[in-house]
């Protein structure tokens, strides 16, 4: 994703978005190569505020000596230790599911060569990975430029503020309005999060 091109495009097509771009700090998207670890992080962040999720994720990482987390590391660790780190029983199960898939090479190593749609389809067949989790992976790990996480509560709140709505918008409303921001809906989403949650942590 070319952030400079994206910010220029959003500023040109949407003067209101241009004001947000000028007001807030520049997004920092760093492409990741450890896809397994990135997906685990997305699961940890499910249905939590970024602050709470970040704290649990940090405790989770401290359980491992190897900075480059591997599926075998997760499978060989204790479920009790995961629970002590703050993970729910359900999320522990999801994380183990993902570790099994990667450990048995059921997820291709060249994952980033696939399209957004194919990656979402591939990941959501794993129990514990829904559309939102797959979208977070596409945005923050593969840095795909045109992702709109319409199911995310923070994005819904951002739409409500941005478009001065009386209630949270429907997915259809969000998808229709976001057409203006193509092909940089990822960056537009980042700014919608920013106005709701403050400095964005991932």
C-alpha positions as CSV (number, residue, x, y, z in Angstrom):
1,X,0.0,0.0,0.0
2,X,1.4,3.4,-1.0
3,X,0.3,5.6,1.9
4,X,1.3,8.9,0.2
5,X,-0.8,8.1,-2.9
6,X,-3.6,7.0,-0.6
7,X,-3.7,10.1,1.5
8,X,-3.5,12.3,-1.6
9,X,-6.4,10.4,-3.2
10,X,-8.6,10.7,-0.1
11,X,-7.9,14.4,0.2
12,X,-8.8,14.9,-3.4
13,X,-12.1,13.0,-3.4
14,X,-13.3,13.9,0.0
15,X,-12.6,17.4,1.5
16,X,-13.9,16.3,4.9
17,X,-11.5,13.4,5.0
18,X,-8.7,15.8,4.0
19,X,-9.4,17.7,7.3
20,X,-8.9,14.5,9.3
21,X,-5.7,13.8,7.4
22,X,-4.4,17.2,8.2
23,X,-5.5,17.0,11.9
24,X,-4.1,13.7,12.9
25,X,-0.8,11.9,12.7
26,X,0.2,9.8,9.7
27,X,-0.8,6.1,9.7
28,X,2.1,3.7,10.1
29,X,1.4,0.4,8.3
30,X,4.2,-2.2,8.6
31,X,4.0,-5.3,6.4
32,X,4.5,-8.5,8.4
33,X,6.0,-11.7,7.3
34,X,5.0,-14.0,10.2
35,X,1.4,-14.5,9.0
36,X,0.7,-17.1,11.8
37,X,1.6,-14.6,14.6
38,X,-0.4,-11.9,12.9
39,X,-3.5,-14.0,12.7
40,X,-3.1,-14.9,16.4
41,X,-3.0,-11.3,17.3
42,X,-6.1,-10.6,15.3
43,X,-7.9,-13.3,17.3
44,X,-6.7,-11.8,20.6
45,X,-8.1,-8.4,19.5
46,X,-11.6,-9.8,18.7
47,X,-14.3,-7.8,20.6
48,X,-11.9,-5.9,22.8
49,X,-10.8,-2.3,23.0
50,X,-7.4,-1.8,21.5
51,X,-6.0,-0.9,24.9
52,X,-7.2,-4.1,26.6
53,X,-6.3,-6.3,23.6
54,X,-2.8,-4.8,23.4
55,X,-2.2,-5.6,27.1
56,X,-3.3,-9.2,26.7
57,X,-1.3,-9.6,23.5
58,X,1.8,-8.4,25.3
59,X,1.3,-10.9,28.1
60,X,0.7,-13.7,25.5
61,X,4.0,-12.9,23.7
62,X,5.9,-13.0,27.0
63,X,5.0,-16.7,27.3
64,X,7.4,-17.5,24.5
65,X,11.2,-17.2,24.4
66,X,11.3,-17.1,20.6
67,X,10.4,-13.7,19.2
68,X,9.4,-15.3,15.9
69,X,6.3,-17.2,17.1
70,X,5.8,-20.6,15.5
71,X,2.7,-22.9,15.5
72,X,4.6,-25.6,17.3
73,X,5.4,-23.1,20.2
74,X,1.7,-22.5,20.7
75,X,0.8,-26.2,20.5
76,X,3.4,-27.1,23.1
77,X,2.5,-24.5,25.6
78,X,0.0,-24.7,28.5
79,X,-3.6,-23.8,28.1
80,X,-3.6,-22.6,31.8
81,X,-0.8,-20.2,30.9
82,X,-2.9,-18.7,28.1
83,X,-5.8,-18.3,30.5
84,X,-3.6,-16.6,33.0
85,X,-2.5,-14.2,30.3
86,X,-6.1,-13.0,30.1
87,X,-7.4,-15.1,27.2
88,X,-10.9,-16.5,27.3
89,X,-11.3,-20.3,27.0
90,X,-12.9,-19.7,23.6
91,X,-10.0,-17.7,22.2
92,X,-7.5,-20.2,23.5
93,X,-9.4,-22.8,21.4
94,X,-9.4,-20.6,18.4
95,X,-5.7,-19.9,18.7
96,X,-4.9,-23.7,18.9
97,X,-7.1,-24.2,15.9
98,X,-5.0,-21.8,13.9
99,X,-1.8,-23.3,15.2
100,X,-2.9,-26.7,14.0
101,X,-3.8,-25.4,10.5
102,X,-0.4,-23.7,10.1
103,X,1.6,-26.6,11.7
104,X,0.0,-29.0,9.3
105,X,0.6,-26.6,6.3
106,X,-3.1,-26.3,5.6
107,X,-2.6,-22.6,5.1
108,X,-0.3,-21.8,2.1
109,X,3.0,-20.2,2.8
110,X,2.5,-17.8,-0.1
111,X,-0.7,-16.4,1.4
112,X,0.0,-12.9,0.3
113,X,-0.1,-13.9,-3.3
114,X,-3.8,-14.5,-3.1
115,X,-6.6,-12.0,-3.6
116,X,-8.4,-10.3,-0.7
117,X,-11.5,-12.4,-1.3
118,X,-9.6,-15.6,-1.5
119,X,-7.7,-14.9,1.7
120,X,-11.0,-14.1,3.6
121,X,-12.5,-17.4,2.3
122,X,-9.4,-19.4,3.2
123,X,-9.1,-18.1,6.7
124,X,-12.8,-18.0,7.7
125,X,-13.1,-21.7,7.2
126,X,-11.1,-22.1,10.4
127,X,-13.3,-22.1,13.4
128,X,-12.6,-18.9,15.4
129,X,-11.7,-16.7,12.4
130,X,-14.6,-14.6,11.1
131,X,-14.7,-11.9,8.5
132,X,-13.5,-9.2,10.9
133,X,-10.4,-11.2,11.9
134,X,-9.5,-11.9,8.3
135,X,-10.0,-8.2,7.5
136,X,-7.6,-7.1,10.3
137,X,-5.0,-9.5,8.9
138,X,-5.4,-8.1,5.4
139,X,-5.2,-4.5,6.7
140,X,-2.4,-4.6,9.2
141,X,-0.3,-7.6,8.2
142,X,-0.5,-7.6,4.4
143,X,-1.2,-3.9,4.2
144,X,-4.0,-4.3,1.6
145,X,-5.2,-0.9,0.6
146,X,-8.9,-1.3,0.1
147,X,-10.4,-3.1,3.1
148,X,-13.6,-1.8,4.8
149,X,-14.2,-3.6,8.2
150,X,-17.9,-2.9,8.2
151,X,-18.6,-5.2,11.1
152,X,-16.2,-3.4,13.4
153,X,-17.9,-1.4,16.2
154,X,-15.2,1.3,16.1
155,X,-15.7,1.8,12.4
156,X,-19.5,2.0,12.9
157,X,-19.1,4.6,15.6
158,X,-16.7,6.5,13.3
159,X,-19.3,6.5,10.5
160,X,-21.8,7.8,12.9
161,X,-19.6,10.7,13.9
162,X,-18.3,11.4,10.4
163,X,-21.7,11.5,8.7
164,X,-23.5,12.9,11.8
165,X,-26.0,10.1,12.1
166,X,-28.5,9.5,14.9
167,X,-27.7,5.8,15.2
168,X,-25.0,3.3,14.1
169,X,-25.2,2.7,10.4
170,X,-26.0,-0.5,8.6
171,X,-23.4,-2.4,6.7
172,X,-25.1,-1.5,3.4
173,X,-25.0,2.2,4.3
174,X,-21.3,2.0,5.1
175,X,-20.4,0.0,2.0
176,X,-22.3,2.5,-0.2
177,X,-20.7,5.6,1.4
178,X,-17.2,4.1,1.4
179,X,-17.3,3.7,-2.4
180,X,-16.0,7.3,-2.5
181,X,-12.8,6.2,-0.8
182,X,-11.9,3.3,-3.1
183,X,-9.2,2.0,-3.6
184,X,-8.0,3.3,-0.2
185,X,-10.7,2.3,2.2
186,X,-8.1,0.9,4.6
187,X,-6.7,4.4,5.1
188,X,-10.1,6.0,5.4
189,X,-11.0,3.3,8.0
190,X,-7.9,4.1,10.0
191,X,-9.0,7.7,10.3
192,X,-12.5,6.7,11.4
193,X,-10.9,4.6,14.1
194,X,-8.7,7.6,15.1
195,X,-11.6,9.9,15.7
196,X,-13.3,7.3,18.0
197,X,-10.5,5.7,19.9
198,X,-7.6,8.1,19.8
199,X,-4.0,7.1,18.8
200,X,-4.4,3.7,17.1
201,X,-2.6,0.7,18.6
202,X,-2.2,-2.6,16.8
